[in-house]
Amino acid sequence: MAYPTLKKLYYQNENTWKKEYQTRYSAPFTERFEFTIKEYNHKEEFNAFLCYTPEIVKLMDSIYQLNIELISLHQFLPPAALIQYTQYCMVEEIQSSNEIEGVRSSRKEIREAIVQLKSLQREKPSRFYSIVEKYNKLISRKKIDFKTSADIRKFYDSFVLDEVVAENPKNTPDGKIFRFSSVEILSGTQKILHVGLYPEDKLIYEMDKALLFLNSDKAPFFVRLAIFHYLFGYLHPFYDGNGRTIRFITSYYIAVNFSPLTAFNLSLFIKRNKKIYYKMFQETHNSLNCGDLGFFVTEFLNIIKQSMKKTINYLSEKIKELDKYSRQVKDLKLPDELTSEIYNVLLQATLFAPTGITMQDIIFSLDKSRNTIIKRLDSIPDEHLVIDTSEKPYRYKLNLTIFNK
């Protein structure tokens, strides 16, 4: 059942709107929070609240069930397939998060940063090196502190600051922790949609309070995450880079509390549904919504659910293909076990990472010397291999058309 916003009810019938607000705010299953919401250019502030609905409960239950499905799929993914798929997802996630903010980037640049991180060549970090490094921590679930405003600033500096400054030096944070001045969020027609919280002392106080809530047990995990996601956008601590930062934090918490496979595809799904994503914020900011977080939380949970379903559908299909082609690789009667292993690694990369696999990753997957791998690759018939030489390092795939003959 749809959860109509209070704003929508206001335009239908003002008397109904007032009654519904009181009903929702005072309902026995309503959580009232220590945060206030105020629309730009309006005087009245509203206490934020969430009325738990059957839809919210069902969505949370669906997410937990989908996570179980993802965990069960995990066991059918060979190591090389898992590594190549997570790298592919990382590229798509970073690219999508950049595109949401209008940041120009290419998948090639992100792949270059991944290669550089793996090779430990840090003399001259590539453009997206620091961002890739953080997503790599997400994959491995390495600890990143998000407990205080100072933690947020420390992360921001190592995550996206260089990009923000390169895009516009005026957006360099100039406050004690965040920004000294106010910041406006504009529409495509330059209309002011929202103004981030100001002055900075108040901003720091509210951010610390939001982080305390995120890391508490005062609400179910996904509800806390949804509300923090909203509050970060509402507070808008930096002049630029807020969206990229909060989407990473959201994915990181999902990866740590569930799995990296659950965390991926979030930005990709948001990019394809930007209209509803921005509407979630605008509807919740609106004074006619009276601080009701129900619409935002419901849609946030739906985004998580849909992105997980998309991941499950993709992996299920690829696992079926892997089983089919693996049997056909066996039928090739390859000369030795290592050659067979190389074919299988190439097959996994072809299915789970459309761009193919680097020599470095083949060596890592099989734990053999470079010379040994090169000799075996040289012995493979040309029509069995697809080598992408358009970027370095070259990328290798198995030519699946050989199985159609």
TAGI-V135139 format. One record per backbone hydrogen bond with DSSP energy under -0.5 kcal/mol. CO is the residue of the C=O (numbers start at 1). NH is the residue of the N-H. Records with the same first field share a line. If there is no record, write none. Layout:
CO: NH, NH
//
This chain:
2: 4
5: 9
6: 10
7: 11
8: 12
9: 13
13: 17
14: 18
15: 19
16: 20
17: 21
18: 22
19: 23
20: 24
21: 25
22: 26
23: 27
24: 27
27: 30
29: 52
30: 32
31: 50
35: 48
37: 46
39: 42
46: 37
48: 33
49: 293
50: 31, 52
53: 57
54: 58
55: 59
56: 60
57: 61
58: 62
59: 63
60: 64
61: 65
62: 66
63: 67
64: 68
65: 69
66: 70
67: 71
68: 72
69: 73
70: 74
71: 75
72: 75
73: 76
74: 77
76: 78
78: 82
79: 83
80: 84
81: 85
82: 86
83: 87
84: 88
85: 89
86: 90
87: 91
88: 92
89: 93
90: 94
91: 95
92: 96
93: 97
94: 98
95: 99
96: 100
97: 101
98: 103
99: 102
102: 104
106: 110
107: 111
108: 112
109: 113
110: 114
111: 115
112: 116
113: 117
114: 118
115: 119
116: 120, 121
117: 120
120: 122
122: 125
126: 129
128: 132
129: 133
130: 134
131: 135
132: 136
133: 137
134: 138
135: 139
136: 140
137: 141, 142
138: 141
148: 152
149: 153
150: 154
151: 155
152: 156
153: 157
154: 158
155: 159
156: 160, 161
160: 164
161: 165
162: 166
163: 167
164: 168
168: 171
169: 172
178: 175
183: 196
184: 186
185: 193, 194
187: 190
191: 187, 193
194: 185
199: 203
200: 204
201: 205
202: 206
203: 207
204: 208
205: 209
206: 210
207: 211
208: 212
209: 213
210: 214
211: 215
213: 216
220: 223, 224
221: 225
222: 226
223: 227
224: 228
225: 229
226: 230
227: 231
228: 232
229: 233
230: 234
231: 235
232: 236
235: 197
241: 245
242: 246
243: 247
244: 248
245: 249
246: 250
247: 251
248: 252
249: 253
250: 254
251: 255
252: 256
253: 257
254: 258, 259
259: 262, 263
260: 264
263: 266
265: 269
266: 270
267: 271
268: 272
269: 273
270: 273
271: 274
273: 277
274: 278
275: 279
276: 280
277: 281
278: 282
279: 283
280: 284
281: 285
282: 286
286: 289
287: 290
289: 292
291: 49
293: 297
294: 298
295: 299
296: 300
297: 301
298: 302
299: 303
300: 304
301: 305
302: 306
303: 307
304: 308
305: 309
306: 310
307: 311
308: 312
309: 313
310: 314
311: 315
312: 316
313: 317
314: 318
315: 319
316: 320
317: 321
318: 322
319: 323
320: 324
321: 325
322: 326
323: 327
324: 328
325: 329
326: 330
327: 331
329: 332
330: 333
336: 340
337: 341
338: 342
339: 343
340: 344
341: 345
342: 346
343: 347
344: 348
345: 349
346: 350, 398
347: 351
348: 352
349: 353, 356
353: 356
357: 396
358: 362
359: 363
360: 364
361: 365
362: 366
363: 367, 368
369: 373
370: 374
371: 375
372: 376
373: 377
374: 378
375: 379
376: 380
377: 380
381: 384, 385
382: 385
384: 399
386: 388, 397
387: 389
388: 395
394: 359
395: 388
396: 357
397: 386
398: 400
399: 402
400: 403
401: 404
402: 405
//
